[in-house]
Amino acid sequence: MRGLVVKSTGSWYQVLGEDQHMYDCRIKGKFRIKGIKTTNPIAVGDWVQFEIESSQDTAVITALEPRKNYIIRKSVNLSKQTQIIGANLDQAILVVTLASPPTSLGFIDRFLVTAEAYDVPAVLVFNKLDLFSEEGLEILEEYKSMYESIGYPCYAVSAVEGTNIDQIKALLKDKVTLVSGHSGVGKSTLINAIVPEANLKTGDISNWSDKGKHTTTFAEMIHLPFGGKLIDTPGIRELGIVNIEKQELCHFFPEMRARLNQCKFNNCVHINEPGCVVIEAVEEGLISPTRYDSYVSMYYNEDNRN
């Protein structure tokens, strides 16, 4: 039977069969030796083939269908291993905040590079609009302008007050969307504002670290009443770049990619070479210095995950 993976709890998966029944499935042993190097060979959003066991209560996943795309990250506890956090996506939303807790531009850029590398359209949603001062609103406009100018749609919302939630609903309608972000950015609160019946747990910001407490433990797909599917993921404290060669990195910055074939040297890495149009664009204000700093940081230290 064919089915869609809607929840992953590590060793067990909930699969919605084409017969619209939910099945608790485990993986056939051979799955783990087929060269799949991620900690989870199956992810939420995957389409799989499975066989119902004789007890009728459980089933075994026997095959994974080819993926359209996916988002991957380094495992938190196993730095050399990776984890797929969602598959077969129409888009990925990164929920960010300028304060309480602040989302660094480096974190945003690493997420965007990952989305580019794995062919997933990305959107930025700035939450906690209700907490913004006048100065904060000015910074927000600067951030939005910077990212929108290179092709990333940006939205500003208050999940607590319901501000602009209809814009996000329109964005999600009839699409499969992964929602990610730092712990504490209000991801669960945002999802509850979009789908009140989801009734996700929400957590406070811890006073001593200004970082959120994890409230989503496992990735889970939520069916939207107005059409579409949303994949809720555990909050990410760190995000490392996965399986991207240094010489390929510039291809995943759209503002750099548009200029690559104009450099003097065809093996230019855009850091200190003469005749580099990327460096010239930074100096002329055509490429954001913070974006360029993110590129250099990733180039020299792909394990930089602050």
Backbone as CSV, one residue per row, in Angstrom:
resi,resn,N_x,N_y,N_z,CA_x,CA_y,CA_z,C_x,C_y,C_z
1,MET,0.852,-1.195,0.000,0.000,0.000,0.000,0.890,1.248,0.000
2,ARG,0.348,2.341,-0.562,1.093,3.592,-0.633,0.562,4.545,0.431
3,GLY,1.463,5.360,1.020,1.014,6.293,2.042,1.960,7.472,2.202
4,LEU,1.488,8.478,2.938,2.229,9.711,3.194,2.652,9.742,4.657
5,VAL,3.942,9.958,4.913,4.446,10.030,6.286,4.032,11.373,6.891
6,VAL,3.249,11.327,7.980,2.733,12.551,8.577,3.326,12.842,9.954
7,LYS,4.025,11.867,10.545,4.692,12.120,11.819,5.844,11.146,11.992
8,SER,6.926,11.668,12.561,8.088,10.829,12.844,8.418,10.947,14.318
9,THR,8.557,9.810,14.995,8.930,9.836,16.411,10.260,9.124,16.644
10,GLY,11.068,9.079,15.621,12.366,8.431,15.749,12.352,7.035,15.183
11,SER,11.783,6.082,15.912,11.783,4.693,15.440,10.451,4.296,14.796
12,TRP,9.400,5.074,15.057,8.088,4.785,14.476,7.620,5.965,13.632
13,TYR,6.805,5.655,12.643,6.281,6.686,11.749,4.771,6.514,11.626
14,GLN,4.054,7.615,11.643,2.626,7.560,11.349,2.453,7.824,9.857
15,VAL,1.788,6.918,9.188,1.617,7.001,7.739,0.124,7.030,7.416
16,LEU,-0.282,8.032,6.632,-1.660,8.126,6.174,-1.779,7.372,4.856
17,GLY,-2.460,6.232,4.908,-2.599,5.398,3.720,-3.546,6.013,2.707
18,GLU,-3.453,5.556,1.483,-4.356,6.057,0.446,-5.812,5.691,0.743
19,ASP,-5.984,4.754,1.678,-7.351,4.420,2.103,-7.845,5.353,3.215
20,GLN,-7.019,6.407,3.516,-7.334,7.424,4.525,-7.300,6.894,5.957
21,HIS,-6.727,5.710,6.151,-6.503,5.194,7.495,-5.078,5.540,7.926
22,MET,-4.882,5.740,9.237,-3.558,6.034,9.770,-2.920,4.733,10.259
23,TYR,-1.657,4.537,9.896,-0.934,3.321,10.275,0.340,3.687,11.034
24,ASP,0.588,2.951,12.125,1.866,3.065,12.822,2.855,2.129,12.135
25,CYS,3.903,2.717,11.594,4.848,1.923,10.796,6.255,1.969,11.365
26,ARG,6.960,0.879,11.157,8.394,0.862,11.437,9.112,0.589,10.119
27,ILE,10.430,0.724,10.159,11.211,0.560,8.930,11.719,-0.865,8.816
28,LYS,11.665,-1.398,7.610,12.264,-2.698,7.354,13.771,-2.578,7.570
29,GLY,14.368,-3.562,8.204,15.774,-3.489,8.593,16.732,-3.073,7.498
30,LYS,16.516,-3.549,6.270,17.439,-3.267,5.170,17.565,-1.774,4.864
31,PHE,16.572,-1.004,5.287,16.588,0.431,5.000,17.854,1.109,5.481
32,ARG,18.351,0.660,6.614,19.464,1.353,7.249,20.824,1.027,6.617
33,ILE,20.843,0.158,5.635,22.132,-0.181,5.038,22.157,0.117,3.534
34,LYS,21.297,1.012,3.102,21.251,1.348,1.678,21.982,2.643,1.354
35,GLY,22.982,2.977,2.158,23.775,4.162,1.876,23.111,5.461,2.284
36,ILE,22.019,5.379,3.039,21.375,6.586,3.528,22.114,7.035,4.782
37,LYS,22.761,8.208,4.703,23.653,8.630,5.777,22.975,9.531,6.808
38,THR,21.694,9.791,6.625,21.004,10.616,7.603,20.562,9.767,8.785
39,THR,20.327,10.438,9.930,19.872,9.705,11.122,18.463,9.178,10.916
40,ASN,17.713,9.817,10.009,16.345,9.367,9.729,16.186,9.074,8.232
41,PRO,16.216,7.817,7.841,16.069,7.495,6.414,14.708,7.878,5.851
42,ILE,13.703,8.031,6.719,12.360,8.445,6.310,12.034,9.755,7.032
43,ALA,11.385,10.682,6.323,11.049,11.975,6.920,9.577,12.297,6.683
44,VAL,9.051,13.216,7.483,7.685,13.702,7.268,7.611,14.350,5.888
45,GLY,6.575,13.976,5.145,6.429,14.466,3.775,6.815,13.428,2.735
46,ASP,7.488,12.366,3.167,7.861,11.288,2.242,6.643,10.463,1.844
47,TRP,6.647,9.999,0.607,5.690,8.990,0.152,6.393,7.639,0.204
48,VAL,5.721,6.661,0.788,6.339,5.351,1.005,5.389,4.231,0.592
49,GLN,5.960,3.057,0.402,5.195,1.831,0.233,5.288,1.065,1.553
50,PHE,4.173,0.487,1.996,4.226,-0.258,3.252,3.327,-1.480,3.192
51,GLU,3.616,-2.443,4.069,2.834,-3.677,4.158,2.254,-3.797,5.554
52,ILE,0.952,-4.075,5.623,0.288,-4.228,6.915,0.668,-5.577,7.512
53,GLU,1.021,-5.563,8.805,1.403,-6.805,9.479,0.155,-7.599,9.865
54,SER,0.371,-8.813,10.223,-0.753,-9.726,10.475,-1.656,-9.250,11.605
55,SER,-1.090,-8.504,12.568,-1.903,-8.014,13.689,-2.878,-6.922,13.258
56,GLN,-2.650,-6.330,12.066,-3.466,-5.236,11.524,-3.243,-3.909,12.239
57,ASP,-2.530,-3.922,13.372,-2.315,-2.679,14.128,-1.094,-1.911,13.640
58,THR,-0.146,-2.623,13.104,1.101,-1.986,12.681,1.445,-2.392,11.249
59,ALA,2.419,-1.677,10.694,2.833,-1.953,9.319,4.336,-1.744,9.194
60,VAL,4.887,-2.216,8.091,6.325,-2.096,7.830,6.529,-1.328,6.531
61,ILE,7.337,-0.257,6.606,7.675,0.508,5.403,8.708,-0.283,4.610
62,THR,8.388,-0.567,3.365,9.256,-1.404,2.538,10.008,-0.627,1.465
63,ALA,9.512,0.558,1.092,10.183,1.323,0.032,9.894,2.805,0.197
64,LEU,10.878,3.605,-0.159,10.771,5.063,-0.154,10.681,5.537,-1.600
65,GLU,9.648,6.292,-1.935,9.519,6.807,-3.294,10.474,7.987,-3.499
66,PRO,10.906,8.255,-4.736,11.843,9.357,-4.997,11.290,10.683,-4.480
67,ARG,12.183,11.486,-3.880,11.785,12.779,-3.331,11.906,13.886,-4.379
68,LYS,10.986,14.842,-4.311,11.082,16.043,-5.153,12.204,16.937,-4.629
69,ASN,12.276,17.071,-3.319,13.294,17.874,-2.646,13.209,17.590,-1.153
70,TYR,14.048,18.238,-0.372,13.976,18.105,1.085,14.841,19.180,1.725
71,ILE,14.663,19.371,3.018,15.517,20.268,3.807,16.284,19.396,4.788
72,ILE,17.586,19.651,4.868,18.461,18.819,5.697,19.253,19.700,6.654
73,ARG,19.606,19.148,7.795,20.429,19.881,8.765,21.356,18.904,9.472
74,LYS,22.371,19.439,10.126,23.240,18.582,10.927,22.528,18.207,12.206
75,SER,22.728,16.971,12.642,22.129,16.526,13.894,22.744,17.298,15.056
76,VAL,21.928,17.586,16.050,22.403,18.379,17.184,23.452,17.622,17.983
77,ASN,23.192,16.358,18.269,24.084,15.588,19.139,25.132,14.796,18.374
78,LEU,24.903,14.569,17.094,25.832,13.771,16.288,26.333,14.647,15.148
79,SER,27.404,15.397,15.409,27.800,16.467,14.499,28.152,15.976,13.100
80,LYS,28.553,14.713,12.969,28.924,14.210,11.641,27.736,13.624,10.892
81,GLN,26.604,13.525,11.571,25.424,12.979,10.913,24.422,14.078,10.603
82,THR,23.540,13.769,9.680,22.575,14.764,9.238,21.156,14.245,9.418
83,GLN,20.221,15.177,9.374,18.819,14.837,9.612,17.961,15.562,8.581
84,ILE,17.086,14.822,7.912,16.132,15.431,6.988,14.930,15.879,7.811
85,ILE,14.584,17.174,7.734,13.496,17.671,8.581,12.178,17.810,7.836
86,GLY,12.181,17.590,6.527,10.938,17.610,5.764,11.223,17.330,4.305
87,ALA,10.294,16.645,3.618,10.516,16.251,2.225,9.312,16.607,1.360
88,ASN,9.581,16.701,0.042,8.529,16.962,-0.965,7.778,18.258,-0.670
89,LEU,8.544,19.342,-0.589,8.026,20.633,-0.156,7.753,21.569,-1.337
90,ASP,6.692,22.354,-1.199,6.457,23.445,-2.143,7.184,24.704,-1.706
91,GLN,7.410,24.828,-0.396,8.109,25.996,0.133,8.519,25.728,1.582
92,ALA,9.447,26.546,2.071,9.868,26.470,3.469,9.804,27.873,4.065
93,ILE,9.155,27.982,5.217,9.061,29.257,5.932,10.037,29.225,7.099
94,LEU,10.861,30.272,7.202,11.702,30.436,8.378,11.086,31.555,9.213
95,VAL,10.650,31.202,10.431,10.096,32.198,11.351,11.267,32.813,12.111
96,VAL,11.384,34.135,12.054,12.522,34.821,12.691,12.002,35.937,13.595
97,THR,12.844,36.335,14.542,12.519,37.450,15.437,13.754,38.332,15.576
98,LEU,13.525,39.629,15.737,14.640,40.559,15.923,15.055,40.638,17.385
99,ALA,14.182,40.181,18.282,14.495,40.179,19.716,13.652,39.128,20.404
100,SER,14.139,38.690,21.541,13.402,37.793,22.447,12.892,36.500,21.792
101,PRO,13.760,35.631,21.281,15.220,35.768,21.129,15.567,36.349,19.759
102,PRO,16.737,36.976,19.617,17.117,37.492,18.300,17.573,36.359,17.376
103,THR,17.179,36.441,16.114,17.659,35.503,15.098,18.795,36.187,14.356
104,SER,19.964,35.585,14.353,21.110,36.226,13.700,20.966,36.163,12.185
105,LEU,21.559,37.149,11.515,21.539,37.149,10.056,22.296,35.940,9.516
106,GLY,23.329,35.511,10.245,24.076,34.327,9.815,23.196,33.089,9.795
107,PHE,22.344,32.938,10.802,21.416,31.803,10.869,20.431,31.858,9.703
108,ILE,19.869,33.057,9.466,18.936,33.221,8.349,19.609,32.828,7.036
109,ASP,20.822,33.309,6.839,21.511,33.052,5.570,21.873,31.579,5.398
110,ARG,22.210,30.904,6.483,22.501,29.469,6.372,21.243,28.691,5.992
111,PHE,20.109,29.101,6.549,18.853,28.438,6.178,18.550,28.686,4.700
112,LEU,18.715,29.915,4.247,18.414,30.247,2.853,19.337,29.510,1.896
113,VAL,20.608,29.392,2.263,21.557,28.647,1.426,21.153,27.177,1.348
114,THR,20.750,26.614,2.484,20.306,25.215,2.501,19.086,25.027,1.601
115,ALA,18.139,25.949,1.697,16.940,25.868,0.858,17.309,25.971,-0.625
116,GLU,18.209,26.885,-0.961,18.660,27.023,-2.354,19.319,25.725,-2.836
117,ALA,20.178,25.176,-1.993,20.952,23.988,-2.383,20.061,22.776,-2.614
118,TYR,18.947,22.704,-1.886,18.062,21.538,-2.009,16.767,21.862,-2.752
119,ASP,16.791,23.006,-3.475,15.715,23.339,-4.420,14.364,23.521,-3.739
120,VAL,14.371,24.257,-2.616,13.132,24.546,-1.899,12.948,26.069,-1.837
121,PRO,11.889,26.625,-2.425,11.636,28.068,-2.315,11.478,28.463,-0.844
122,ALA,12.121,29.568,-0.453,12.118,29.973,0.955,11.419,31.315,1.155
123,VAL,10.784,31.453,2.330,10.056,32.661,2.720,10.469,33.014,4.151
124,LEU,10.617,34.302,4.432,10.922,34.742,5.793,9.683,35.369,6.419
125,VAL,9.358,34.940,7.632,8.234,35.518,8.380,8.791,36.100,9.677
126,PHE,8.735,37.418,9.794,9.211,38.106,10.999,8.053,38.168,11.987
127,ASN,8.223,37.505,13.125,7.158,37.424,14.129,7.401,38.419,15.267
128,LYS,6.414,38.521,16.142,6.440,39.365,17.343,6.427,40.848,17.000
129,LEU,5.653,41.188,15.975,5.502,42.580,15.561,4.990,43.441,16.713
130,ASP,4.253,42.822,17.630,3.685,43.553,18.772,4.755,44.055,19.739
131,LEU,5.978,43.504,19.662,7.048,43.906,20.585,7.971,44.965,19.997
132,PHE,7.759,45.347,18.733,8.720,46.208,18.050,8.618,47.666,18.511
133,SER,9.767,48.264,18.780,9.852,49.706,19.000,9.943,50.393,17.636
134,GLU,9.960,51.715,17.626,10.113,52.445,16.353,11.431,52.079,15.693
135,GLU,12.481,51.996,16.513,13.792,51.623,15.975,13.748,50.206,15.417
136,GLY,13.035,49.323,16.120,12.901,47.944,15.657,12.186,47.862,14.323
137,LEU,11.158,48.677,14.153,10.429,48.687,12.887,11.317,49.160,11.737
138,GLU,12.219,50.107,12.030,13.154,50.585,11.007,14.117,49.470,10.609
139,ILE,14.614,48.741,11.603,15.526,47.625,11.316,14.795,46.545,10.524
140,LEU,13.542,46.282,10.901,12.729,45.302,10.183,12.620,45.675,8.706
141,GLU,12.351,46.941,8.431,12.222,47.378,7.042,13.537,47.205,6.285
142,GLU,14.660,47.445,6.970,15.971,47.240,6.338,16.170,45.768,5.981
143,TYR,15.844,44.893,6.921,15.991,43.455,6.687,15.086,43.003,5.540
144,LYS,13.826,43.437,5.600,12.885,43.039,4.552,13.360,43.523,3.190
145,SER,13.808,44.760,3.132,14.278,45.324,1.867,15.457,44.536,1.325
146,MET,16.380,44.164,2.223,17.570,43.427,1.800,17.189,42.066,1.209
147,TYR,16.328,41.341,1.902,16.001,39.986,1.443,15.020,39.989,0.273
148,GLU,14.086,40.920,0.265,13.161,40.994,-0.867,13.882,41.378,-2.153
149,SER,14.937,42.205,-2.026,15.669,42.640,-3.224,16.390,41.488,-3.907
150,ILE,16.639,40.402,-3.174,17.304,39.244,-3.798,16.328,38.090,-4.035
151,GLY,15.026,38.380,-3.842,14.020,37.413,-4.275,13.332,36.607,-3.202
152,TYR,13.574,36.921,-1.917,12.918,36.164,-0.850,11.713,36.935,-0.318
153,PRO,10.495,36.395,-0.460,9.319,37.072,0.083,9.435,37.202,1.603
154,CYS,9.034,38.366,2.140,9.099,38.609,3.580,7.743,39.074,4.089
155,TYR,7.376,38.579,5.267,6.122,38.968,5.901,6.423,39.355,7.346
156,ALA,5.620,40.292,7.895,5.748,40.671,9.302,4.412,40.393,9.982
157,VAL,4.454,39.640,11.095,3.223,39.226,11.765,3.367,39.340,13.274
158,SER,2.236,39.331,13.930,2.189,39.087,15.367,1.275,37.896,15.581
159,ALA,1.877,36.773,15.929,1.074,35.565,16.161,0.166,35.751,17.368
160,VAL,0.643,36.492,18.375,-0.124,36.700,19.606,-1.359,37.550,19.336
161,GLU,-1.205,38.612,18.543,-2.322,39.527,18.294,-3.072,39.221,17.006
162,GLY,-2.561,38.262,16.217,-3.240,37.878,14.989,-2.986,38.810,13.808
163,THR,-1.998,39.682,13.936,-1.702,40.655,12.875,-1.151,39.971,11.625
164,ASN,-1.795,40.217,10.494,-1.354,39.729,9.173,-1.383,38.201,9.028
165,ILE,-2.118,37.527,9.894,-2.205,36.068,9.805,-2.893,35.641,8.509
166,ASP,-3.837,36.450,8.028,-4.516,36.113,6.768,-3.530,36.063,5.598
167,GLN,-2.481,36.901,5.648,-1.459,36.868,4.597,-0.736,35.515,4.595
168,ILE,-0.481,34.989,5.786,0.223,33.705,5.888,-0.693,32.570,5.445
169,LYS,-1.969,32.654,5.792,-2.923,31.635,5.332,-2.961,31.585,3.805
170,ALA,-2.975,32.745,3.178,-2.989,32.800,1.712,-1.717,32.197,1.136
171,LEU,-0.608,32.422,1.820,0.683,31.873,1.388,0.692,30.338,1.474
172,LEU,0.026,29.800,2.491,0.040,28.355,2.747,-0.978,27.573,1.922
173,LYS,-2.028,28.248,1.448,-3.153,27.570,0.826,-2.716,26.656,-0.311
174,ASP,-3.138,25.382,-0.215,-2.931,24.359,-1.249,-1.455,24.022,-1.506
175,LYS,-0.594,24.312,-0.528,0.831,23.991,-0.679,1.309,23.132,0.483
176,VAL,2.407,22.416,0.260,3.085,21.694,1.348,4.218,22.596,1.830
177,THR,4.119,23.028,3.075,5.036,24.032,3.607,5.719,23.537,4.866
178,LEU,7.035,23.615,4.909,7.791,23.334,6.131,7.928,24.633,6.911
179,VAL,7.698,24.586,8.214,7.854,25.769,9.067,8.976,25.490,10.061
180,SER,9.976,26.371,10.057,11.143,26.157,10.902,11.525,27.465,11.585
181,GLY,12.487,27.384,12.502,12.960,28.578,13.195,13.633,28.212,14.501
182,HIS,14.326,29.194,15.078,14.915,29.022,16.403,13.836,28.647,17.414
183,SER,14.234,27.971,18.479,13.323,27.782,19.607,12.971,29.160,20.165
184,GLY,11.691,29.379,20.454,11.286,30.624,21.093,10.847,31.734,20.176
185,VAL,10.872,31.510,18.843,10.469,32.581,17.926,8.954,32.675,17.774
186,GLY,8.222,31.760,18.403,6.766,31.802,18.343,6.190,30.974,17.218
187,LYS,6.934,29.968,16.813,6.489,29.115,15.701,5.182,28.396,16.046
188,SER,5.129,27.798,17.223,3.909,27.079,17.622,2.740,28.035,17.804
189,THR,3.007,29.231,18.351,1.955,30.232,18.512,1.426,30.661,17.147
190,LEU,2.321,30.805,16.192,1.926,31.177,14.832,1.047,30.094,14.208
191,ILE,1.448,28.847,14.366,0.669,27.744,13.801,-0.712,27.681,14.464
192,ASN,-0.761,27.902,15.780,-2.059,27.922,16.467,-2.948,29.055,15.959
193,ALA,-2.337,30.189,15.601,-3.118,31.307,15.067,-3.666,30.967,13.679
194,ILE,-2.906,30.160,12.926,-3.336,29.764,11.582,-4.348,28.629,11.648
195,VAL,-4.065,27.652,12.525,-4.919,26.469,12.667,-5.219,26.269,14.154
196,PRO,-6.209,26.968,14.694,-6.482,26.863,16.141,-6.704,25.429,16.608
197,GLU,-7.278,24.594,15.737,-7.547,23.210,16.154,-6.270,22.387,16.326
198,ALA,-5.133,22.903,15.840,-3.865,22.186,16.037,-3.500,22.159,17.521
199,ASN,-3.818,23.250,18.235,-3.638,23.314,19.688,-2.245,22.873,20.117
200,LEU,-1.218,23.431,19.480,0.155,23.067,19.811,0.567,23.685,21.137
201,LYS,1.431,22.986,21.855,1.973,23.539,23.095,2.887,24.711,22.759
202,THR,2.845,25.738,23.600,3.763,26.860,23.430,4.571,27.016,24.700
203,GLY,5.764,27.587,24.571,6.660,27.698,25.721,7.135,29.115,25.934
204,ASP,7.604,29.380,27.158,8.139,30.696,27.482,9.602,30.771,27.063
205,ILE,10.097,32.009,26.986,11.522,32.215,26.750,12.228,32.041,28.088
206,SER,13.323,31.279,28.113,14.029,31.091,29.375,14.798,32.377,29.701
207,ASN,14.688,32.854,30.937,15.266,34.144,31.327,16.787,34.163,31.234
208,TRP,17.416,33.071,31.594,18.878,33.107,31.684,19.558,33.056,30.330
209,SER,18.920,32.483,29.326,19.598,32.351,28.033,18.937,33.155,26.927
210,ASP,17.726,33.676,27.167,16.951,34.374,26.133,16.692,33.471,24.939
211,LYS,16.729,32.168,25.178,16.412,31.214,24.118,15.148,30.457,24.489
212,GLY,14.443,30.037,23.498,13.167,29.379,23.744,13.330,27.962,24.240
213,LYS,12.307,27.486,24.906,12.250,26.082,25.296,11.601,25.299,24.155
214,HIS,12.112,24.123,23.900,11.531,23.303,22.833,10.112,22.897,23.197
215,THR,9.176,23.179,22.304,7.796,22.767,22.558,7.335,21.731,21.543
216,THR,7.947,21.700,20.364,7.651,20.666,19.374,8.754,19.620,19.467
217,THR,8.380,18.386,19.775,9.385,17.341,19.989,9.696,16.585,18.705
218,PHE,8.679,16.329,17.895,8.864,15.571,16.660,8.247,16.329,15.489
219,ALA,8.817,16.109,14.309,8.223,16.702,13.113,6.845,16.086,12.881
220,GLU,5.891,16.937,12.469,4.526,16.458,12.265,3.847,17.275,11.175
221,MET,3.064,16.586,10.334,2.316,17.257,9.282,0.917,17.598,9.782
222,ILE,0.513,18.839,9.531,-0.814,19.297,9.925,-1.596,19.612,8.653
223,HIS,-2.760,19.006,8.499,-3.600,19.287,7.338,-4.382,20.579,7.591
224,LEU,-4.297,21.512,6.660,-4.920,22.816,6.825,-6.380,22.769,6.356
225,PRO,-7.313,23.290,7.138,-8.731,23.212,6.774,-9.062,23.996,5.500
226,PHE,-8.221,24.970,5.160,-8.474,25.773,3.957,-7.675,25.271,2.753
227,GLY,-7.024,24.105,2.909,-6.272,23.505,1.797,-4.782,23.639,1.989
228,GLY,-4.082,22.531,1.852,-2.626,22.536,2.025,-2.193,21.731,3.230
229,LYS,-0.899,21.579,3.359,-0.322,20.829,4.476,0.858,21.614,5.025
230,LEU,1.005,21.553,6.333,2.067,22.289,7.005,2.893,21.294,7.814
231,ILE,4.201,21.340,7.682,5.068,20.454,8.466,5.699,21.272,9.587
232,ASP,5.292,20.978,10.814,5.846,21.639,11.994,7.094,20.876,12.421
233,THR,8.171,21.615,12.711,9.440,20.970,13.067,9.916,21.464,14.426
234,PRO,10.701,20.648,15.142,11.263,21.117,16.411,12.126,22.357,16.195
235,GLY,12.133,23.256,17.182,12.953,24.459,17.071,14.421,24.119,16.874
236,ILE,15.072,24.913,16.041,16.490,24.672,15.736,17.339,25.656,16.531
237,ARG,18.256,25.139,17.328,19.190,26.015,18.045,20.375,26.342,17.143
238,GLU,20.811,25.350,16.367,21.965,25.523,15.485,21.605,24.997,14.104
239,LEU,22.297,25.527,13.097,22.041,25.070,11.735,23.354,25.047,10.978
240,GLY,23.845,23.851,10.695,25.089,23.719,9.939,24.808,23.441,8.478
241,ILE,25.688,23.933,7.618,25.558,23.680,6.187,25.967,22.233,5.914
242,VAL,25.190,21.556,5.077,25.405,20.127,4.845,25.690,19.849,3.369
243,ASN,26.755,19.117,3.128,27.071,18.591,1.783,27.134,19.669,0.704
244,ILE,27.681,20.820,1.053,27.888,21.879,0.059,29.391,22.144,-0.044
245,GLU,29.947,21.908,-1.233,31.375,22.142,-1.444,31.654,23.640,-1.450
246,LYS,32.864,24.009,-0.979,33.211,25.428,-0.898,33.068,26.133,-2.237
247,GLN,33.516,25.464,-3.299,33.474,26.108,-4.613,32.052,26.252,-5.153
248,GLU,31.095,25.511,-4.548,29.699,25.602,-4.977,28.917,26.654,-4.189
249,LEU,29.442,27.067,-3.044,28.681,27.887,-2.102,28.119,29.157,-2.741
250,CYS,28.910,29.819,-3.564,28.474,31.086,-4.158,27.246,30.912,-5.049
251,HIS,27.023,29.723,-5.559,25.867,29.476,-6.428,24.545,29.555,-5.656
252,PHE,24.621,29.462,-4.322,23.404,29.444,-3.510,23.117,30.797,-2.863
253,PHE,23.861,31.835,-3.302,23.557,33.227,-2.981,23.065,33.859,-4.280
254,PRO,21.753,34.073,-4.452,21.225,34.534,-5.745,21.899,35.796,-6.272
255,GLU,22.233,36.734,-5.371,22.837,37.987,-5.808,24.273,37.798,-6.300
256,MET,24.928,36.721,-5.838,26.264,36.386,-6.330,26.163,35.551,-7.606
257,ARG,25.210,34.634,-7.606,25.039,33.729,-8.748,24.840,34.502,-10.047
258,ALA,24.137,35.617,-9.969,23.847,36.410,-11.172,25.093,37.047,-11.771
259,ARG,26.201,37.064,-11.018,27.407,37.753,-11.469,28.601,36.824,-11.704
260,LEU,28.444,35.551,-11.453,29.594,34.644,-11.389,30.413,34.592,-12.672
261,ASN,29.771,34.599,-13.813,30.532,34.436,-15.062,31.176,35.734,-15.541
262,GLN,31.127,36.786,-14.702,31.733,38.063,-15.084,33.080,38.301,-14.427
263,CYS,33.493,37.413,-13.520,34.771,37.588,-12.834,35.943,37.364,-13.799
264,LYS,37.076,37.970,-13.480,38.272,37.869,-14.333,38.757,36.429,-14.423
265,PHE,38.728,35.726,-13.294,39.207,34.336,-13.265,38.014,33.386,-13.097
266,ASN,37.998,32.300,-13.882,36.842,31.398,-13.809,36.846,30.523,-12.559
267,ASN,37.962,30.526,-11.818,37.994,29.779,-10.552,37.965,30.732,-9.354
268,CYS,37.458,31.920,-9.571,37.384,32.951,-8.521,36.496,32.462,-7.371
269,VAL,36.990,32.631,-6.143,36.177,32.257,-4.980,35.585,33.491,-4.301
270,HIS,35.819,34.663,-4.879,35.144,35.904,-4.487,35.510,36.355,-3.077
271,ILE,36.808,36.200,-2.753,37.251,36.642,-1.429,38.371,37.677,-1.535
272,ASN,39.403,37.378,-2.307,40.479,38.385,-2.423,41.102,38.442,-3.818
273,GLU,40.412,37.886,-4.830,40.985,37.854,-6.177,40.804,39.204,-6.884
274,PRO,41.771,39.595,-7.691,41.610,40.818,-8.504,40.574,40.585,-9.597
275,GLY,39.881,41.630,-9.951,38.900,41.530,-11.026,37.652,40.761,-10.644
276,CYS,37.350,40.672,-9.328,36.152,39.937,-8.868,34.955,40.879,-8.862
277,VAL,33.952,40.574,-9.661,32.778,41.455,-9.747,31.904,41.361,-8.492
278,VAL,32.001,40.255,-7.764,31.244,40.133,-6.521,31.772,41.123,-5.488
279,ILE,33.104,41.156,-5.337,33.706,42.104,-4.391,33.395,43.540,-4.817
280,GLU,33.455,43.803,-6.109,33.119,45.141,-6.619,31.672,45.493,-6.285
281,ALA,30.773,44.525,-6.422,29.351,44.763,-6.130,29.145,45.066,-4.657
282,VAL,29.910,44.415,-3.776,29.825,44.698,-2.341,30.295,46.128,-2.082
283,GLU,31.416,46.494,-2.692,31.979,47.835,-2.496,31.044,48.921,-3.030
284,GLU,30.296,48.588,-4.066,29.384,49.566,-4.672,27.995,49.559,-4.020
285,GLY,27.796,48.698,-3.025,26.521,48.642,-2.332,25.449,47.856,-3.062
286,LEU,25.847,47.092,-4.075,24.881,46.296,-4.838,24.631,44.936,-4.190
287,ILE,25.582,44.490,-3.366,25.423,43.277,-2.563,25.584,43.678,-1.099
288,SER,24.669,43.225,-0.260,24.708,43.583,1.155,25.991,43.080,1.821
289,PRO,26.686,43.948,2.571,27.887,43.511,3.295,27.606,42.375,4.270
290,THR,26.423,42.382,4.902,26.129,41.309,5.864,25.951,39.975,5.148
291,ARG,25.349,40.002,3.976,25.209,38.772,3.184,26.592,38.281,2.762
292,TYR,27.433,39.198,2.345,28.782,38.817,1.923,29.567,38.255,3.120
293,ASP,29.399,38.882,4.291,30.063,38.358,5.498,29.603,36.932,5.788
294,SER,28.313,36.670,5.585,27.795,35.312,5.790,28.468,34.332,4.832
295,TYR,28.638,34.765,3.595,29.295,33.910,2.597,30.722,33.575,3.033
296,VAL,31.480,34.588,3.429,32.877,34.368,3.823,32.939,33.457,5.049
297,SER,32.038,33.692,6.012,31.995,32.861,7.220,31.729,31.401,6.873
298,MET,30.749,31.156,6.002,30.426,29.782,5.591,31.577,29.172,4.800
299,TYR,32.223,29.973,3.976,33.312,29.465,3.137,34.469,28.957,3.997
300,TYR,34.816,29.725,5.025,35.963,29.352,5.853,35.608,28.386,6.973
301,ASN,34.367,28.405,7.391,34.005,27.565,8.540,32.582,27.081,8.399
302,GLU,32.401,25.967,7.688,31.049,25.475,7.462,30.413,24.937,8.725
303,ASP,31.189,24.778,9.811,30.610,24.339,11.083,30.210,25.511,11.973
304,ASN,30.333,26.750,11.441,29.921,27.931,12.209,28.394,27.938,12.276
305,ARG,27.824,27.657,13.450,26.380,27.457,13.541,25.725,28.362,14.573
306,ASN,26.327,29.515,14.905,25.735,30.385,15.933,24.457,31.024,15.443
